[in-house]
Amino acid sequence: MTKALIDEQTVVNTNTIADMFGVQGRRVRQMVEEEIITKVGHGRFNLKDTVKRYVTYLKLQNEKNGEKEFEESFDHEKYLHEQAKRKKTEIELAQLQNRVHDAEDVERVMNHMNTAFRAKILSVPSKLALQLVNIEEAEDVQEILAATMREVLLELSEYDAAMFITDEEDEKGEESNGEAKDN
């Protein structure tokens, strides 16, 4: 029994190469055209040289793909970073234009407005009790109540953007205008 040895002189056909590489014969011919592998004759390949060239080709492709993935991930991260910077700048601009406010400022102003509204609502009974005691006509009572309620509700409608500006922001604004505040 003789064993077939593969040496530097072993030559195989296109079908053997296609079978080894897991591709079709057409792809083997394309690899020859792309100079990935070389023929030693018509449809004949030196086995060791062909395998060596194909492995080198695969390594280079893998390195290129790794670099491409790295560049894509780096570009994506750079894109996300730029998007975040843009959003931050838009928020800062909106704050300068008093279109958005810090949560603490909104909470402070809303607490102030709610406290003032609560105080006015709670003062209504004592304010109206003496006025309504001697009135017998329901229409007159209703008119007085409605007028008082409009007055109380007016408290909620008195929105002023300047209420959201803190003393700290006032100082910054005056300093940037060259009018530093004296303390």
C-alpha positions as semicolon CSV with decimal commas, in nm:
position;residue;x (nm);y (nm);z (nm)
1;M;0,000;0,000;0,000
2;T;0,149;0,333;-0,102
3;K;0,063;0,658;0,063
4;A;0,011;0,970;-0,143
5;L;0,235;1,239;-0,007
6;I;0,189;1,606;-0,066
7;D;0,512;1,775;-0,153
8;E;0,630;2,086;-0,334
9;Q;0,546;1,923;-0,667
10;T;0,187;1,814;-0,593
11;V;-0,046;1,947;-0,860
12;V;-0,425;1,930;-0,842
13;N;-0,714;2,035;-1,066
14;T;-0,973;2,313;-1,029
15;N;-1,236;2,085;-0,878
16;T;-0,999;1,974;-0,600
17;I;-0,915;2,336;-0,512
18;A;-1,286;2,431;-0,521
19;D;-1,369;2,140;-0,292
20;M;-1,088;2,227;-0,048
21;F;-1,183;2,594;-0,030
22;G;-1,556;2,523;-0,016
23;V;-1,632;2,728;-0,326
24;Q;-1,750;2,662;-0,682
25;G;-1,514;2,615;-0,976
26;R;-1,622;2,955;-1,105
27;R;-1,493;3,123;-0,785
28;V;-1,159;2,945;-0,826
29;R;-1,130;3,092;-1,178
30;Q;-1,222;3,437;-1,035
31;M;-0,945;3,402;-0,775
32;V;-0,701;3,331;-1,058
33;E;-0,822;3,643;-1,242
34;E;-0,788;3,847;-0,922
35;E;-0,436;3,705;-0,883
36;I;-0,517;3,559;-0,541
37;I;-0,394;3,219;-0,658
38;T;-0,195;3,113;-0,964
39;K;-0,218;2,822;-1,208
40;V;0,076;2,609;-1,318
41;G;-0,109;2,492;-1,627
42;H;-0,457;2,477;-1,780
43;G;-0,686;2,403;-1,480
44;R;-0,387;2,283;-1,276
45;F;-0,260;2,425;-0,943
46;N;0,041;2,364;-0,724
47;L;-0,136;2,255;-0,404
48;K;0,104;2,397;-0,142
49;D;0,150;2,731;-0,320
50;T;-0,224;2,770;-0,382
51;V;-0,319;2,694;-0,021
52;K;-0,047;2,927;0,107
53;R;-0,165;3,213;-0,118
54;Y;-0,529;3,157;-0,023
55;V;-0,450;3,160;0,351
56;T;-0,253;3,485;0,305
57;Y;-0,548;3,633;0,115
58;L;-0,789;3,535;0,396
59;K;-0,561;3,688;0,661
60;L;-0,541;4,016;0,469
61;Q;-0,919;4,022;0,425
62;N;-0,965;3,961;0,796
63;E;-0,727;4,245;0,886
64;K;-0,903;4,481;0,645
65;N;-1,242;4,390;0,792
66;G;-1,109;4,443;1,145
67;E;-0,976;4,787;1,051
68;K;-1,301;4,872;0,876
69;E;-1,507;4,767;1,179
70;F;-1,278;4,972;1,405
71;E;-1,310;5,277;1,180
72;E;-1,686;5,235;1,162
73;S;-1,719;5,201;1,538
74;F;-1,486;5,499;1,593
75;D;-1,681;5,706;1,341
76;H;-2,006;5,605;1,507
77;E;-1,877;5,705;1,851
78;K;-1,751;6,034;1,709
79;Y;-2,095;6,091;1,554
80;L;-2,270;6,020;1,887
81;H;-2,030;6,254;2,067
82;E;-2,100;6,534;1,819
83;Q;-2,476;6,475;1,854
84;A;-2,448;6,505;2,233
85;K;-2,246;6,827;2,203
86;R;-2,506;6,966;1,964
87;K;-2,794;6,883;2,201
88;K;-2,606;7,043;2,491
89;T;-2,547;7,358;2,287
90;E;-2,913;7,373;2,183
91;I;-3,022;7,344;2,547
92;E;-2,778;7,617;2,653
93;L;-2,906;7,842;2,374
94;A;-3,267;7,777;2,475
95;Q;-3,177;7,869;2,834
96;L;-3,020;8,195;2,719
97;Q;-3,338;8,272;2,524
98;N;-3,552;8,182;2,829
99;R;-3,728;7,905;2,636
100;V;-3,623;7,636;2,887
101;H;-3,546;7,659;3,256
102;D;-3,361;7,458;3,516
103;A;-3,579;7,217;3,708
104;E;-3,490;7,387;4,038
105;D;-3,606;7,725;3,904
106;V;-3,934;7,578;3,780
107;E;-3,989;7,407;4,114
108;R;-3,915;7,730;4,304
109;V;-4,150;7,941;4,091
110;M;-4,427;7,681;4,090
111;N;-4,403;7,641;4,468
112;H;-4,427;8,019;4,505
113;M;-4,728;8,039;4,270
114;N;-4,904;7,744;4,438
115;T;-4,844;7,889;4,784
116;A;-4,986;8,226;4,679
117;F;-5,285;8,057;4,513
118;R;-5,351;7,842;4,819
119;A;-5,341;8,149;5,043
120;K;-5,590;8,333;4,822
121;I;-5,826;8,034;4,804
122;L;-5,816;7,987;5,181
123;S;-5,888;8,356;5,237
124;V;-6,206;8,349;5,028
125;P;-6,446;8,227;5,302
126;S;-6,338;8,484;5,558
127;K;-6,331;8,760;5,295
128;L;-6,679;8,681;5,164
129;A;-6,855;8,572;5,482
130;L;-6,947;8,922;5,596
131;Q;-7,030;9,040;5,242
132;L;-7,269;8,751;5,177
133;V;-7,447;8,745;5,517
134;N;-7,704;9,011;5,434
135;I;-7,755;8,932;5,063
136;E;-8,075;8,746;4,993
137;E;-8,071;8,726;4,614
138;A;-7,897;8,417;4,476
139;E;-7,788;8,605;4,162
140;D;-7,609;8,867;4,369
141;V;-7,433;8,599;4,576
142;Q;-7,334;8,419;4,257
143;E;-7,199;8,740;4,104
144;I;-6,985;8,818;4,411
145;L;-6,855;8,459;4,424
146;A;-6,771;8,460;4,052
147;A;-6,584;8,792;4,075
148;T;-6,385;8,668;4,374
149;M;-6,302;8,338;4,199
150;R;-6,181;8,527;3,889
151;E;-5,958;8,737;4,112
152;V;-5,817;8,425;4,279
153;L;-5,766;8,245;3,946
154;L;-5,585;8,548;3,811
155;E;-5,301;8,451;4,047
156;L;-5,239;8,139;3,834
157;S;-5,247;8,327;3,506
158;E;-4,974;8,574;3,600
159;Y;-4,687;8,389;3,433
160;D;-4,372;8,594;3,386
161;A;-4,055;8,441;3,239
162;A;-3,851;8,676;3,459
163;M;-3,971;8,478;3,761
164;F;-3,749;8,191;3,645
165;I;-3,431;8,397;3,648
166;T;-3,237;8,341;3,968
167;D;-3,028;8,603;4,146
168;E;-2,719;8,413;4,031
169;E;-2,828;8,448;3,668
170;D;-2,900;8,818;3,723
171;E;-2,544;8,866;3,848
172;K;-2,401;8,677;3,550
173;G;-2,605;8,886;3,308
174;E;-2,498;9,213;3,465
175;E;-2,133;9,106;3,479
176;S;-2,139;9,012;3,111
177;N;-2,284;9,357;3,034
178;G;-2,001;9,520;3,226
179;E;-2,222;9,613;3,520
180;A;-2,075;9,400;3,799
181;K;-2,300;9,401;4,103
182;D;-2,172;9,558;4,423
183;N;-2,227;9,332;4,725
